């Protein structure tokens, strides 16, 4: 799996219909209409997200691991 920064992952989910609800410090909170889940994506410049967090966020946003490569 390719590592992505929080900023790149946020762009990816926004292209899939999620929208930025608010920014609370470093995490960007994204939501999608009709979905109760909120994504808290840490944005720390271009620092890559840890693999476990990336998989968790991808699972919550219904993004397949193959799309992250």
CORSUL-V254577 format. One record per residue. N is the residue number from 1. RES is the residue in one small letter. PHI is phi in radians with two decimals (999 if undefined). Layout:
((N RES PHI) (N RES PHI))
This chain:
((1 x 999) (2 x -1.32) (3 x -1.44) (4 x -2.14) (5 x -1.38) (6 x -1.07) (7 x -1.12) (8 x -1.16) (9 x -1.16) (10 x -1.09) (11 x -1.11) (12 x -1.09) (13 x -1.22) (14 x -1.19) (15 x -1.22) (16 x -1.67) (17 x 1.82) (18 x -1.37) (19 x -2.33) (20 x -1.23) (21 x -1.63) (22 x -2.86) (23 x -2.09) (24 x -2.13) (25 x 1.36) (26 x -1.47) (27 x -1.33) (28 x -1.69) (29 x -1.75) (30 x -1.98) (31 x -2.45) (32 x -2.42) (33 x -1.11) (34 x 1.55) (35 x -2.11) (36 x -1.35) (37 x -1.27) (38 x -2.01) (39 x -1.72) (40 x -1.91) (41 x -1.81) (42 x -1.26) (43 x -1.96) (44 x -2.22) (45 x 1.11) (46 x -1.82) (47 x -1.21) (48 x -1.20) (49 x -1.26) (50 x -1.19) (51 x -1.05) (52 x -1.16) (53 x -1.17) (54 x -1.09) (55 x -1.13) (56 x -1.11) (57 x -1.12) (58 x -1.12) (59 x -1.12) (60 x -1.13) (61 x -1.68) (62 x 1.02) (63 x -1.84) (64 x -1.30) (65 x -1.06) (66 x -1.12) (67 x -1.29) (68 x -1.48) (69 x -1.50))
